[in-house]
Structure formats: C-alpha cells, structure tokens
Amino acid sequence: MLPVAISAAVETWRNPNRLRSGLLLVPLLGGLILTHYLTAAYYFCFLLALALTEVIGSKKTRRWHEVLVLSAWSGLGLVIVAPWIIKVFPYVTPFVRVQTIAGIGFPDATSFLNRVEYLWHLVNRPRSWTILFLALPIAMVSLARLRLARVLVVWVMILTMLSNEWLCQVWPFRADLTLLCLFLPMNILAAGGLFSLQRLINMVTRSSMVPSFMLILILVALSVWGFLDTISIVNPATVLTTQADVDALDWVRENIPLDARFLINVESWQGNVYRGTDGGWWIPLLSHRATVLPPGVLYTWGDRRYSLKIKEVAEQVRGIDGCTPVFWEFVQEQHITHIYIGAKGGALQARWFDACTGVRRVYMGYNVHIYEVRN
C-alpha cells in the first residue's frame, strides 16, 4: 500500500486544487497507517523528502501552497484513524527513542560483525545488484536534473540516516527493515535507468523499434528471473503446521469437547513474546478449542496483567520436564484436559506421556500425538 499512497501524494502535490486527488489520498493513507505504523513513518519521511527537495531554495511561493495542501490532506488521513491510533499509541511509544553511541557505547567486535553479516546477507543477491546497477546512474543524474527521481534519492538518504544503528538511530527505524523496503525507490530508479538506456540505444541506432524491442526483452527477462528466484520465498522455519497437523486438527474439531483446553509446545520468540512451535498453535483458529497460549502474538498489546500472565504460563510450559509433580500442578492450575504434540514438535516429548499414569493417547498421526488427561 505504501507505493499507492505515495503515488496519490505525488498526484495531490502536482494538482493541489483537484479535490479528487486529496479525497483519494485520505483513505489510502488511513489504510496504510492501520496496516503498519512503520510504513506510515516511511510515508511521512517521503513527504519530508518532497518538501526538502521541492521547497527549500525555491523562489516560487506556490511551492508552499502545495506543501500546505498536501499536509492538510495527510493530516485528515491521520484524523480518520485517530480512534485506533489513540488506542495503540501507549503500546508503540515505548519503542520510540533516539539511541547514540554516547548513550549505549559501541558494540563489541563479535556483535558488530554478526550484525553486518546479517545486513549483508539481506542485500547480497544477484537481482539486488542488477537493480542497483540500473538505479545508480539515474540516481546520480537525478541530483542535478530529474525532479521526482531526486525526491526518491533524498528519501533514501533520510531513511538511511534514521536507520543507522551505530551513530545515531531513531527507533523504530531499523537498518534491516529499511534495507528490505529500499526495493521500492530502487526499482523506480531502475525503471528510469532502463528508459535512459532505451534513449541511448535510440540515439546510437537512430531507430525507435530496436531499443523498444530490447527494453521489452529486458523487462521480460527480469520479470521471469524475479519470479523464479522468489517462487519459494517462504522460509520453511516459519511453517509450523504440516498436513498431518491439519488432519489432526480436523479430528479435534469432530471428536474433542468444545470446553477442552490444550497444553501445546511454546517457545520464546522476540523479547517477552512467546509463540507456538507446531500445529497445536492453530487449534483455536482451526478447531475452536482453547490452548494455554493464545493464537498470534497480539496478546502483548492487551491488558498488561493479561500479557504478563500469558508470559508466566508460557515459561511454566517450558519448565515441564516429564510427567512430574510440576506437570500435574500445572495441569490442575490451568485446567488442562488434553495435550497436543505436533509434527514439528518442541520441548514437550511424546515419550513422557506414553508412560504417564492418568494420561491416555487418543490420537496418533504422522508424528502428531494427542493425549487426554484423565485425572
């Protein structure tokens, strides 16, 4: 949604007196803000780049009129989603801060090299270098001649400065997230590079057919390459549910009472947030039964006491080490009626419960185990 909202902003900038452009921008920006607060921050950084590029140093008073009109429409986009912003604002503000070397000190050599290696891993792709090769010439030329491309270059500079992790970083901007999002301005600049290449070939060959054919050929080749290179982009580590889990969850929906409560595998994810490790995490969504860990990670945006309670329960699950008194105490406190161990597995082991008095296996699929707590 970010490029669509930016496109609407550029249209509003170019035609500040056209009501239709502003009315289109407002819902697009509202939807963008509700989608992710960081992309909304990227949008307002683009507006800053637009103002810095077009207004500063300009002697035309009309430029300020364009700034005010675009700012007013963008402000209205904020207003229409204000009820939701106000609700989530207290949960976002703890992550907003300015961090400098003077405040935290320079990271140790190992941490620094690991971070650099990770950032390099994100960009070190043949398609990334190809796009950069096409984008850099047009970016350099744009600083002197091309207005809109110049805005994109300034936008990249602003995002890079805000996301710098070692000199002065402004959270929630992060270097890795910014690198991933740079595909947008870089692809637009690369498109400009392709058109410049077309004009150059046109001048050399004195023909419009040859460069047009070559441009189409390059675009098709890049598109096919990108398609083949990203067709398997899903990270296998993030796929928690197998077909065996899906079959087991269907069985749960048909055979387990609605008031059942499942013990499932959990693990720490980021910070104080916990997630499931296998198909058991999908039980509430696909089988409509309760689990010790709610689906998704948005529980951290709920009541503080509730999120701390979930964290406490998750840590208790991770502390289970067999059919011990600790396990039975947890079962009693949490009203556990069933245990689910999925194909991907986790800390909970099926062998513990196979020999556990008071627990009976009621389902076994391909590496999926479901037990009923009978005591």
HELIX and SHEET records of a PDB file:
HELIX    1   1 LEU A    2  ARG A   14  1                                  13    
HELIX    2   2 LEU A   19  THR A   35  1                                  17    
HELIX    3   3 TYR A   37  GLU A   54  1                                  18    
HELIX    4   4 ARG A   62  ILE A   80  1                                  19    
HELIX    5   5 ALA A   82  VAL A   92  1                                  11    
HELIX    6   6 THR A   93  PHE A   95  5                                   3    
HELIX    7   7 ILE A  101  ILE A  104  1                                   4    
HELIX    8   8 ALA A  109  VAL A  123  1                                  15    
HELIX    9   9 PRO A  126  SER A  142  1                                  17    
HELIX   10  10 ARG A  147  SER A  163  1                                  17    
HELIX   11  11 ALA A  175  CYS A  181  1                                   7    
HELIX   12  12 PHE A  183  THR A  205  1                                  23    
HELIX   13  13 MET A  209  THR A  230  1                                  22    
HELIX   14  14 PRO A  236  THR A  238  5                                   3    
HELIX   15  15 GLN A  243  ASN A  255  1                                  13    
HELIX   16  16 GLY A  279  TRP A  282  5                                   4    
HELIX   17  17 ILE A  283  SER A  287  3                                   5    
HELIX   18  18 LEU A  298  TRP A  301  5                                   4    
HELIX   19  19 ARG A  304  ARG A  318  1                                  15    
HELIX   20  20 PRO A  325  GLN A  334  1                                  10    
HELIX   21  21 ALA A  350  ASP A  354  1                                   5    
SHEET    1   A 2 ARG A  97  THR A 100  0                                        
SHEET    2   A 2 CYS A 168  TRP A 171 -1                                        
SHEET    1   B 5 ALA A 290  THR A 291  0                                        
SHEET    2   B 5 ARG A 261  LEU A 263  1                                        
SHEET    3   B 5 HIS A 338  ILE A 341  1                                        
SHEET    4   B 5 HIS A 369  VAL A 373 -1                                        
SHEET    5   B 5 VAL A 359  MET A 364 -1                                        
SHEET    1   C 2 VAL A 266  SER A 268  0                                        
SHEET    2   C 2 TYR A 274  GLY A 276 -1                                        
END                                                                             
